[in-house]
Amino acid sequence: MKNIVGKITLRDVVELKLQYLKRLTQNTKDELYEYNCGKLDSYKKIYIDISEMDERDFLTKYCKKAIKFSKKMDNENPKYSQRIEFQAGENNAIIEFLSIINPEFEYFENVDELARNNNF
């Protein structure tokens, strides 16, 4: 039986992302390993939350995380580390997913404006 594209859910999208990221991190420890592990970690959390949270709570939680990371990078100007790569992966997964829900989240330039406009 063929899958009808119109019946694909956000849960399906996250499951596909998880499968892909698990394959990427399974046997390789290349320069993107920590970054991909961060993305995998975020998508695992997103997978749980999309089943348990209402839309407003979900958006609030993940926008706050993205805003916090963005401010951290702006304020600290950190040097490269595995932890920063992991966090960048986490953050990019969040932005990737939020932009599926609302494209406005993909390229927000002013985190304070985003927070104000969305009451975060």
The first five atom37 places (N, CA, C, CB, O) and aatype in JSON, in Angstrom:
{
  "aatype": [12, 11, 2, 9, 19, 7, 11, 9, 16, 10, 1, 3, 19, 19, 6, 10, 11, 10, 5, 18, 10, 11, 1, 10, 16, 5, 2, 16, 11, 3, 6, 10, 18, 6, 18, 2, 4, 7, 11, 10, 3, 15, 18, 11, 11, 9, 18, 9, 3, 9, 15, 6, 12, 3, 6, 1, 3, 13, 10, 16, 11, 18, 4, 11, 11, 0, 9, 11, 13, 15, 11, 11, 12, 3, 2, 6, 2, 14, 11, 18, 15, 5, 1, 9, 6, 13, 5, 0, 7, 6, 2, 2, 0, 9, 9, 6, 13, 10, 15, 9, 9, 2, 14, 6, 13, 6, 18, 13, 6, 2, 19, 3, 6, 10, 0, 1, 2, 2, 2, 13],
  "atom_mask": [
    [1, 1, 1, 1, 1],
    [1, 1, 1, 1, 1],
    [1, 1, 1, 1, 1],
    [1, 1, 1, 1, 1],
    [1, 1, 1, 1, 1],
    [1, 1, 1, 0, 1],
    [1, 1, 1, 1, 1],
    [1, 1, 1, 1, 1],
    [1, 1, 1, 1, 1],
    [1, 1, 1, 1, 1],
    [1, 1, 1, 1, 1],
    [1, 1, 1, 1, 1],
    [1, 1, 1, 1, 1],
    [1, 1, 1, 1, 1],
    [1, 1, 1, 1, 1],
    [1, 1, 1, 1, 1],
    [1, 1, 1, 1, 1],
    [1, 1, 1, 1, 1],
    [1, 1, 1, 1, 1],
    [1, 1, 1, 1, 1],
    [1, 1, 1, 1, 1],
    [1, 1, 1, 1, 1],
    [1, 1, 1, 1, 1],
    [1, 1, 1, 1, 1],
    [1, 1, 1, 1, 1],
    [1, 1, 1, 1, 1],
    [1, 1, 1, 1, 1],
    [1, 1, 1, 1, 1],
    [1, 1, 1, 1, 1],
    [1, 1, 1, 1, 1],
    [1, 1, 1, 1, 1],
    [1, 1, 1, 1, 1],
    [1, 1, 1, 1, 1],
    [1, 1, 1, 1, 1],
    [1, 1, 1, 1, 1],
    [1, 1, 1, 1, 1],
    [1, 1, 1, 1, 1],
    [1, 1, 1, 0, 1],
    [1, 1, 1, 1, 1],
    [1, 1, 1, 1, 1],
    [1, 1, 1, 1, 1],
    [1, 1, 1, 1, 1],
    [1, 1, 1, 1, 1],
    [1, 1, 1, 1, 1],
    [1, 1, 1, 1, 1],
    [1, 1, 1, 1, 1],
    [1, 1, 1, 1, 1],
    [1, 1, 1, 1, 1],
    [1, 1, 1, 1, 1],
    [1, 1, 1, 1, 1],
    [1, 1, 1, 1, 1],
    [1, 1, 1, 1, 1],
    [1, 1, 1, 1, 1],
    [1, 1, 1, 1, 1],
    [1, 1, 1, 1, 1],
    [1, 1, 1, 1, 1],
    [1, 1, 1, 1, 1],
    [1, 1, 1, 1, 1],
    [1, 1, 1, 1, 1],
    [1, 1, 1, 1, 1],
    [1, 1, 1, 1, 1],
    [1, 1, 1, 1, 1],
    [1, 1, 1, 1, 1],
    [1, 1, 1, 1, 1],
    [1, 1, 1, 1, 1],
    [1, 1, 1, 1, 1],
    [1, 1, 1, 1, 1],
    [1, 1, 1, 1, 1],
    [1, 1, 1, 1, 1],
    [1, 1, 1, 1, 1],
    [1, 1, 1, 1, 1],
    [1, 1, 1, 1, 1],
    [1, 1, 1, 1, 1],
    [1, 1, 1, 1, 1],
    [1, 1, 1, 1, 1],
    [1, 1, 1, 1, 1],
    [1, 1, 1, 1, 1],
    [1, 1, 1, 1, 1],
    [1, 1, 1, 1, 1],
    [1, 1, 1, 1, 1],
    [1, 1, 1, 1, 1],
    [1, 1, 1, 1, 1],
    [1, 1, 1, 1, 1],
    [1, 1, 1, 1, 1],
    [1, 1, 1, 1, 1],
    [1, 1, 1, 1, 1],
    [1, 1, 1, 1, 1],
    [1, 1, 1, 1, 1],
    [1, 1, 1, 0, 1],
    [1, 1, 1, 1, 1],
    [1, 1, 1, 1, 1],
    [1, 1, 1, 1, 1],
    [1, 1, 1, 1, 1],
    [1, 1, 1, 1, 1],
    [1, 1, 1, 1, 1],
    [1, 1, 1, 1, 1],
    [1, 1, 1, 1, 1],
    [1, 1, 1, 1, 1],
    [1, 1, 1, 1, 1],
    [1, 1, 1, 1, 1],
    [1, 1, 1, 1, 1],
    [1, 1, 1, 1, 1],
    [1, 1, 1, 1, 1],
    [1, 1, 1, 1, 1],
    [1, 1, 1, 1, 1],
    [1, 1, 1, 1, 1],
    [1, 1, 1, 1, 1],
    [1, 1, 1, 1, 1],
    [1, 1, 1, 1, 1],
    [1, 1, 1, 1, 1],
    [1, 1, 1, 1, 1],
    [1, 1, 1, 1, 1],
    [1, 1, 1, 1, 1],
    [1, 1, 1, 1, 1],
    [1, 1, 1, 1, 1],
    [1, 1, 1, 1, 1],
    [1, 1, 1, 1, 1],
    [1, 1, 1, 1, 1],
    [1, 1, 1, 1, 1],
    [1, 1, 1, 1, 1]
  ],
  "atom_positions": [
    [[0.84, -1.18, 0.0], [0.0, 0.0, 0.0], [0.89, 1.25, 0.0], [-0.96, 0.0, 1.22], [1.85, 1.34, 0.77]],
    [[0.56, 2.17, -0.85], [1.34, 3.4, -0.95], [0.89, 4.4, 0.11], [1.2, 4.02, -2.35], [-0.28, 4.45, 0.48]],
    [[1.87, 5.19, 0.59], [1.54, 6.26, 1.52], [1.04, 7.47, 0.75], [2.77, 6.64, 2.39], [1.62, 7.86, -0.26]],
    [[-0.02, 8.05, 1.21], [-0.56, 9.26, 0.62], [0.17, 10.43, 1.28], [-2.12, 9.36, 0.82], [0.15, 10.57, 2.5]],
    [[0.8, 11.27, 0.47], [1.6, 12.38, 1.0], [0.77, 13.25, 1.95], [2.16, 13.23, -0.14], [1.28, 13.69, 2.98]],
    [[-0.46, 13.49, 1.63], [-1.3, 14.34, 2.45], [-1.59, 13.77, 3.84], [0.0, 0.0, 0.0], [-2.11, 14.48, 4.71]],
    [[-1.27, 12.52, 4.04], [-1.51, 11.89, 5.34], [-0.25, 11.83, 6.21], [-2.07, 10.5, 5.14], [-0.29, 11.28, 7.3]],
    [[0.83, 12.38, 5.73], [2.06, 12.41, 6.51], [1.87, 13.4, 7.65], [3.3, 12.78, 5.63], [1.42, 14.53, 7.44]],
    [[2.23, 12.99, 8.85], [2.07, 13.84, 10.03], [3.42, 14.38, 10.48], [1.39, 13.06, 11.19], [4.47, 13.95, 10.0]],
    [[3.38, 15.33, 11.4], [4.63, 15.84, 11.99], [5.37, 14.7, 12.68], [4.35, 16.99, 12.98], [6.6, 14.66, 12.66]],
    [[4.64, 13.8, 13.3], [5.25, 12.64, 13.95], [6.02, 11.8, 12.92], [4.16, 11.77, 14.63], [7.13, 11.34, 13.2]],
    [[5.44, 11.61, 11.74], [6.13, 10.87, 10.67], [7.42, 11.56, 10.27], [5.21, 10.71, 9.45], [8.45, 10.91, 10.07]],
    [[7.38, 12.87, 10.15], [8.56, 13.65, 9.78], [9.66, 13.47, 10.82], [8.2, 15.15, 9.62], [10.82, 13.27, 10.48]],
    [[9.28, 13.54, 12.09], [10.27, 13.38, 13.16], [10.83, 11.96, 13.16], [9.64, 13.72, 14.53], [12.03, 11.77, 13.37]],
    [[9.99, 10.98, 12.93], [10.47, 9.59, 12.88], [11.51, 9.42, 11.76], [9.29, 8.61, 12.65], [12.52, 8.75, 11.96]],
    [[11.26, 10.02, 10.61], [12.22, 9.94, 9.51], [13.52, 10.64, 9.87], [11.62, 10.56, 8.23], [14.6, 10.14, 9.56]],
    [[13.44, 11.79, 10.51], [14.64, 12.51, 10.96], [15.43, 11.65, 11.94], [14.26, 13.87, 11.62], [16.65, 11.55, 11.85]],
    [[14.72, 11.03, 12.88], [15.39, 10.18, 13.87], [16.1, 9.0, 13.21], [14.37, 9.66, 14.9], [17.25, 8.69, 13.55]],
    [[15.44, 8.35, 12.28], [16.07, 7.22, 11.57], [17.33, 7.67, 10.85], [15.08, 6.6, 10.57], [18.37, 7.01, 10.92]],
    [[17.24, 8.79, 10.17], [18.39, 9.32, 9.43], [19.54, 9.67, 10.37], [17.97, 10.56, 8.63], [20.69, 9.3, 10.11]],
    [[19.25, 10.39, 11.44], [20.3, 10.81, 12.37], [20.9, 9.63, 13.12], [19.76, 11.82, 13.36], [22.09, 9.65, 13.43]],
    [[20.12, 8.62, 13.42], [20.67, 7.41, 14.06], [21.67, 6.73, 13.13], [19.53, 6.42, 14.43], [22.72, 6.28, 13.58]],
    [[21.34, 6.65, 11.85], [22.28, 6.07, 10.88], [23.56, 6.89, 10.79], [21.62, 5.97, 9.49], [24.66, 6.33, 10.73]],
    [[23.42, 8.21, 10.79], [24.58, 9.09, 10.69], [25.53, 8.95, 11.88], [24.14, 10.53, 10.58], [26.75, 9.03, 11.72]],
    [[24.97, 8.75, 13.06], [25.8, 8.73, 14.27], [26.19, 7.32, 14.7], [25.06, 9.42, 15.4], [26.96, 7.16, 15.65]],
    [[25.68, 6.34, 14.03], [25.88, 4.96, 14.46], [27.34, 4.5, 14.36], [25.02, 4.05, 13.63], [27.89, 3.99, 15.34]],
    [[27.96, 4.67, 13.23], [29.28, 4.09, 13.03], [30.37, 5.09, 12.67], [29.2, 3.08, 11.95], [31.52, 4.7, 12.44]],
    [[30.03, 6.36, 12.63], [31.05, 7.34, 12.23], [31.27, 8.37, 13.31], [30.64, 8.02, 10.93], [30.34, 8.79, 14.0]],
    [[32.49, 8.77, 13.43], [32.85, 9.85, 14.36], [33.6, 10.91, 13.57], [33.72, 9.31, 15.58], [34.75, 11.22, 13.88]],
    [[32.95, 11.45, 12.56], [33.58, 12.48, 11.74], [33.43, 13.84, 12.4], [32.97, 12.49, 10.33], [33.01, 13.95, 13.55]],
    [[33.77, 14.89, 11.65], [33.74, 16.24, 12.21], [32.33, 16.71, 12.55], [34.38, 17.21, 11.24], [32.17, 17.68, 13.29]],
    [[31.32, 16.06, 12.03], [29.94, 16.44, 12.31], [29.28, 15.54, 13.35], [29.14, 16.41, 11.04], [28.08, 15.67, 13.61]],
    [[30.03, 14.65, 13.95], [29.46, 13.69, 14.88], [28.73, 14.37, 16.05], [30.57, 12.78, 15.42], [27.57, 14.07, 16.31]],
    [[29.4, 15.27, 16.75], [28.78, 15.94, 17.91], [27.56, 16.76, 17.49], [29.81, 16.86, 18.61], [26.54, 16.77, 18.17]],
    [[27.68, 17.44, 16.36], [26.58, 18.23, 15.83], [25.37, 17.33, 15.56], [27.01, 18.96, 14.52], [24.26, 17.65, 15.97]],
    [[25.6, 16.21, 14.88], [24.5, 15.28, 14.57], [23.94, 14.62, 15.83], [24.99, 14.21, 13.6], [22.74, 14.36, 15.89]],
    [[24.78, 14.36, 16.82], [24.29, 13.83, 18.11], [23.37, 14.85, 18.79], [25.47, 13.47, 19.04], [22.37, 14.47, 19.39]],
    [[23.71, 16.11, 18.7], [22.86, 17.17, 19.25], [21.52, 17.22, 18.56], [0.0, 0.0, 0.0], [20.48, 17.36, 19.2]],
    [[21.53, 17.09, 17.23], [20.27, 17.08, 16.48], [19.44, 15.86, 16.87], [20.55, 17.08, 14.96], [18.23, 15.97, 17.06]],
    [[20.09, 14.71, 16.98], [19.4, 13.49, 17.36], [18.75, 13.64, 18.73], [20.36, 12.31, 17.36], [17.6, 13.25, 18.93]],
    [[19.48, 14.2, 19.67], [18.96, 14.41, 21.02], [17.72, 15.31, 20.99], [20.04, 15.02, 21.91], [16.72, 15.03, 21.65]],
    [[17.79, 16.39, 20.23], [16.65, 17.31, 20.12], [15.44, 16.63, 19.5], [17.03, 18.54, 19.3], [14.32, 16.77, 20.0]],
    [[15.65, 15.9, 18.43], [14.51, 15.25, 17.77], [13.89, 14.16, 18.65], [14.95, 14.65, 16.44], [12.69, 13.91, 18.56]],
    [[14.68, 13.52, 19.5], [14.11, 12.56, 20.45], [13.15, 13.28, 21.41], [15.23, 11.83, 21.25], [12.06, 12.79, 21.7]],
    [[13.57, 14.43, 21.9], [12.73, 15.21, 22.82], [11.49, 15.75, 22.1], [13.54, 16.37, 23.43], [10.39, 15.72, 22.64]],
    [[11.69, 16.23, 20.89], [10.57, 16.74, 20.09], [9.55, 15.64, 19.85], [11.06, 17.32, 18.74], [8.35, 15.87, 19.94]],
    [[10.02, 14.44, 19.55], [9.14, 13.3, 19.28], [8.2, 13.04, 20.46], [9.98, 12.04, 18.98], [7.01, 12.8, 20.28]],
    [[8.75, 13.1, 21.65], [7.94, 12.9, 22.86], [6.97, 14.07, 23.04], [8.84, 12.74, 24.12], [5.78, 13.87, 23.29]],
    [[7.49, 15.27, 22.91], [6.67, 16.46, 23.19], [5.53, 16.68, 22.2], [7.55, 17.68, 23.19], [4.49, 17.2, 22.59]],
    [[5.7, 16.29, 20.94], [4.6, 16.51, 19.99], [3.4, 15.61, 20.3], [5.08, 16.25, 18.55], [2.29, 15.86, 19.83]],
    [[3.64, 14.58, 21.1], [2.53, 13.7, 21.49], [1.85, 14.16, 22.77], [3.03, 12.29, 21.67], [0.7, 13.81, 23.03]],
    [[2.58, 14.94, 23.57], [2.09, 15.24, 24.91], [1.71, 16.7, 25.14], [3.11, 14.85, 25.9], [0.97, 17.0, 26.08]],
    [[2.19, 17.61, 24.31], [2.0, 19.04, 24.57], [1.03, 19.66, 23.58], [3.34, 19.78, 24.53], [0.91, 19.2, 22.44]],
    [[0.34, 20.7, 24.03], [-0.47, 21.43, 23.06], [0.46, 22.38, 22.28], [-1.62, 22.23, 23.78], [1.6, 22.62, 22.67]],
    [[-0.06, 22.89, 21.19], [0.77, 23.68, 20.27], [1.43, 24.88, 20.94], [-0.08, 24.15, 19.1], [2.62, 25.13, 20.76]],
    [[0.67, 25.61, 21.71], [1.22, 26.83, 22.35], [2.36, 26.49, 23.32], [0.1, 27.58, 23.1], [3.4, 27.14, 23.3]],
    [[2.15, 25.48, 24.15], [3.19, 25.08, 25.1], [4.44, 24.57, 24.37], [2.66, 24.0, 26.05], [5.57, 24.85, 24.77]],
    [[4.21, 23.83, 23.3], [5.33, 23.31, 22.51], [6.14, 24.45, 21.91], [4.82, 22.38, 21.39], [7.37, 24.49, 22.05]],
    [[5.45, 25.37, 21.25], [6.15, 26.51, 20.63], [6.87, 27.35, 21.67], [5.16, 27.38, 19.86], [8.0, 27.79, 21.44]],
    [[6.24, 27.57, 22.8], [6.87, 28.35, 23.87], [8.15, 27.67, 24.35], [5.9, 28.55, 25.04], [9.19, 28.31, 24.46]],
    [[8.07, 26.38, 24.64], [9.22, 25.64, 25.14], [10.39, 25.7, 24.16], [8.85, 24.19, 25.4], [11.51, 26.01, 24.55]],
    [[10.13, 25.4, 22.9], [11.23, 25.3, 21.94], [11.72, 26.66, 21.45], [10.8, 24.47, 20.76], [12.9, 26.81, 21.14]],
    [[10.85, 27.63, 21.38], [11.32, 28.98, 21.04], [12.21, 29.53, 22.15], [10.13, 29.94, 20.8], [13.23, 30.17, 21.88]],
    [[11.84, 29.27, 23.38], [12.67, 29.72, 24.5], [14.05, 29.08, 24.44], [11.99, 29.39, 25.84], [15.06, 29.75, 24.69]],
    [[14.1, 27.79, 24.1], [15.4, 27.12, 23.97], [16.24, 27.75, 22.87], [15.19, 25.62, 23.69], [17.43, 27.98, 23.05]],
    [[15.62, 28.02, 21.73], [16.35, 28.62, 20.6], [16.83, 30.03, 20.95], [15.46, 28.66, 19.35], [17.95, 30.4, 20.63]],
    [[15.98, 30.78, 21.61], [16.35, 32.15, 22.02], [17.5, 32.11, 23.01], [15.14, 32.87, 22.65], [18.44, 32.89, 22.89]],
    [[17.43, 31.21, 23.97], [18.49, 31.08, 24.98], [19.83, 30.75, 24.32], [18.12, 30.0, 26.02], [20.86, 31.33, 24.66]],
    [[19.82, 29.81, 23.38], [21.06, 29.44, 22.7], [21.6, 30.6, 21.87], [20.83, 28.21, 21.81], [22.8, 30.86, 21.87]],
    [[20.71, 31.28, 21.17], [21.13, 32.41, 20.33], [21.78, 33.5, 21.18], [19.94, 32.98, 19.56], [22.81, 34.05, 20.81]],
    [[21.16, 33.81, 22.31], [21.73, 34.83, 23.2], [23.07, 34.37, 23.77], [20.75, 35.15, 24.34], [23.99, 35.17, 23.91]],
    [[23.16, 33.1, 24.08], [24.42, 32.56, 24.61], [25.54, 32.74, 23.59], [24.27, 31.06, 24.98], [26.65, 33.15, 23.94]],
    [[25.26, 32.44, 22.34], [26.28, 32.56, 21.3], [26.65, 34.03, 21.07], [25.79, 31.93, 19.98], [27.82, 34.35, 20.84]],
    [[25.67, 34.91, 21.14], [25.93, 36.34, 20.96], [26.76, 36.92, 22.1], [24.62, 37.11, 20.84], [27.64, 37.74, 21.88]],
    [[26.47, 36.49, 23.31], [27.12, 37.07, 24.49], [28.46, 36.45, 24.84], [26.21, 36.94, 25.65], [29.36, 37.15, 25.31]],
    [[28.6, 35.17, 24.63], [29.8, 34.49, 25.09], [30.9, 34.4, 24.04], [29.45, 33.13, 25.55], [32.08, 34.32, 24.38]],
    [[30.52, 34.41, 22.76], [31.48, 34.22, 21.69], [32.42, 33.04, 22.0], [32.3, 35.51, 21.47], [33.64, 33.21, 22.07]],
    [[31.85, 31.85, 22.19], [32.64, 30.72, 22.65], [33.6, 30.18, 21.59], [31.73, 29.61, 23.1], [33.38, 30.33, 20.38]],
    [[34.66, 29.56, 22.06], [35.59, 28.88, 21.17], [34.99, 27.54, 20.81], [37.01, 28.72, 21.82], [34.1, 27.03, 21.5]],
    [[35.48, 26.98, 19.72], [35.0, 25.66, 19.29], [35.2, 24.64, 20.4], [35.71, 25.21, 18.0], [36.26, 24.59, 21.03]],
    [[34.19, 23.83, 20.62], [34.31, 22.69, 21.51], [33.27, 21.66, 21.09], [34.13, 23.11, 23.02], [32.33, 21.97, 20.36]],
    [[33.45, 20.45, 21.57], [32.47, 19.41, 21.25], [31.1, 19.79, 21.84], [32.93, 18.04, 21.8], [30.07, 19.52, 21.22]],
    [[31.1, 20.39, 23.01], [29.84, 20.77, 23.65], [29.11, 21.83, 22.82], [30.1, 21.3, 25.08], [27.89, 21.77, 22.67]],
    [[29.84, 22.79, 22.3], [29.23, 23.83, 21.45], [28.67, 23.2, 20.19], [30.27, 24.95, 21.09], [27.57, 23.56, 19.76]],
    [[29.39, 22.26, 19.59], [28.88, 21.58, 18.39], [27.59, 20.83, 18.69], [29.94, 20.61, 17.83], [26.64, 20.88, 17.91]],
    [[27.57, 20.14, 19.84], [26.37, 19.41, 20.25], [25.2, 20.37, 20.42], [26.63, 18.64, 21.56], [24.1, 20.11, 19.94]],
    [[25.44, 21.48, 21.12], [24.38, 22.47, 21.34], [23.92, 23.11, 20.04], [24.86, 23.55, 22.31], [22.74, 23.4, 19.87]],
    [[24.84, 23.34, 19.13], [24.47, 23.91, 17.82], [23.56, 22.93, 17.07], [25.74, 24.23, 16.97], [22.59, 23.34, 16.44]],
    [[23.88, 21.65, 17.16], [23.02, 20.64, 16.54], [21.64, 20.62, 17.16], [0.0, 0.0, 0.0], [20.63, 20.54, 16.45]],
    [[21.6, 20.68, 18.49], [20.31, 20.73, 19.2], [19.49, 21.93, 18.71], [20.52, 20.82, 20.73], [18.31, 21.8, 18.37]],
    [[20.13, 23.08, 18.7], [19.44, 24.31, 18.32], [18.97, 24.27, 16.87], [20.35, 25.52, 18.54], [17.85, 24.66, 16.57]],
    [[19.81, 23.8, 15.99], [19.43, 23.77, 14.57], [18.28, 22.8, 14.32], [20.62, 23.38, 13.72], [17.45, 23.04, 13.44]],
    [[18.23, 21.7, 15.07], [17.1, 20.78, 14.93], [15.81, 21.47, 15.37], [17.34, 19.51, 15.77], [14.76, 21.31, 14.74]],
    [[15.9, 22.23, 16.45], [14.73, 22.97, 16.94], [14.25, 23.96, 15.88], [15.05, 23.7, 18.27], [13.07, 24.02, 15.57]],
    [[15.18, 24.75, 15.34], [14.82, 25.74, 14.32], [14.26, 25.06, 13.08], [16.04, 26.61, 13.95], [13.27, 25.52, 12.5]],
    [[14.88, 23.96, 12.68], [14.41, 23.19, 11.52], [12.94, 22.79, 11.72], [15.29, 21.93, 11.31], [12.11, 22.98, 10.84]],
    [[12.66, 22.24, 12.88], [11.31, 21.75, 13.15], [10.31, 22.89, 13.31], [11.3, 20.89, 14.4], [9.21, 22.83, 12.77]],
    [[10.7, 23.93, 14.03], [9.8, 25.08, 14.19], [9.47, 25.72, 12.85], [10.44, 26.12, 15.12], [8.35, 26.19, 12.65]],
    [[10.42, 25.72, 11.93], [10.17, 26.35, 10.63], [9.21, 25.53, 9.77], [11.49, 26.54, 9.87], [8.62, 26.05, 8.83]],
    [[9.04, 24.25, 10.1], [8.01, 23.45, 9.42], [6.63, 23.92, 9.88], [8.21, 21.92, 9.71], [5.69, 24.0, 9.09]],
    [[6.53, 24.22, 11.17], [5.26, 24.68, 11.74], [4.95, 26.1, 11.28], [5.31, 24.61, 13.27], [3.82, 26.42, 10.93]],
    [[5.99, 26.96, 11.31], [5.82, 28.36, 10.91], [7.14, 28.86, 10.32], [5.38, 29.25, 12.14], [8.12, 28.99, 11.05]],
    [[7.2, 29.12, 9.02], [8.45, 29.54, 8.38], [9.08, 30.79, 8.98], [8.2, 29.78, 6.93], [10.28, 31.03, 8.79]],
    [[8.3, 31.58, 9.71], [8.83, 32.78, 10.35], [9.98, 32.43, 11.31], [7.71, 33.5, 11.1], [10.87, 33.26, 11.54]],
    [[9.97, 31.24, 11.87], [10.97, 30.86, 12.85], [12.33, 30.52, 12.23], [10.48, 29.69, 13.63], [13.34, 30.47, 12.94]],
    [[12.38, 30.3, 10.94], [13.63, 29.86, 10.33], [14.72, 30.92, 10.34], [13.38, 29.44, 8.92], [15.87, 30.62, 10.63]],
    [[14.37, 32.14, 10.05], [15.4, 33.18, 9.91], [15.16, 34.36, 10.84], [15.45, 33.67, 8.48], [15.36, 35.5, 10.44]],
    [[14.74, 34.09, 12.06], [14.53, 35.25, 12.93], [15.87, 35.89, 13.22], [13.81, 34.83, 14.26], [16.84, 35.22, 13.58]],
    [[15.91, 37.19, 13.04], [17.15, 37.94, 13.22], [17.25, 38.55, 14.6], [17.26, 39.03, 12.17], [18.34, 38.68, 15.16]],
    [[16.13, 38.92, 15.14], [16.13, 39.6, 16.41], [15.37, 38.74, 17.41], [15.52, 41.02, 16.3], [14.14, 38.71, 17.41]],
    [[16.11, 38.04, 18.28], [15.45, 37.13, 19.21], [14.54, 37.87, 20.18], [16.49, 36.33, 19.99], [13.52, 37.33, 20.59]],
    [[14.9, 39.08, 20.54], [14.05, 39.85, 21.44], [12.71, 40.17, 20.77], [14.75, 41.16, 21.86], [11.66, 40.11, 21.41]],
    [[12.77, 40.5, 19.49], [11.53, 40.77, 18.75], [10.68, 39.51, 18.63], [11.86, 41.33, 17.34], [9.46, 39.56, 18.79]],
    [[11.32, 38.39, 18.35], [10.59, 37.12, 18.27], [9.91, 36.81, 19.6], [11.55, 35.98, 17.87], [8.74, 36.41, 19.62]],
    [[10.63, 36.98, 20.68], [10.06, 36.71, 22.0], [8.88, 37.65, 22.29], [11.15, 36.87, 23.09], [7.85, 37.22, 22.8]],
    [[9.06, 38.92, 21.97], [8.0, 39.9, 22.21], [6.75, 39.6, 21.36], [8.51, 41.32, 21.9], [5.63, 39.66, 21.86]],
    [[6.97, 39.3, 20.09], [5.85, 39.04, 19.18], [5.08, 37.78, 19.54], [6.36, 38.94, 17.77], [3.9, 37.66, 19.21]],
    [[5.74, 36.85, 20.21], [5.1, 35.59, 20.53], [4.87, 35.38, 22.02], [5.92, 34.47, 19.99], [4.5, 34.29, 22.46]],
    [[5.1, 36.44, 22.79], [4.89, 36.4, 24.25], [5.71, 35.32, 24.94], [3.43, 36.17, 24.55], [5.2, 34.61, 25.8]],
    [[6.98, 35.19, 24.57], [7.86, 34.21, 25.22], [8.7, 34.9, 26.27], [8.76, 33.5, 24.19], [9.51, 34.26, 26.93]]
  ]
}
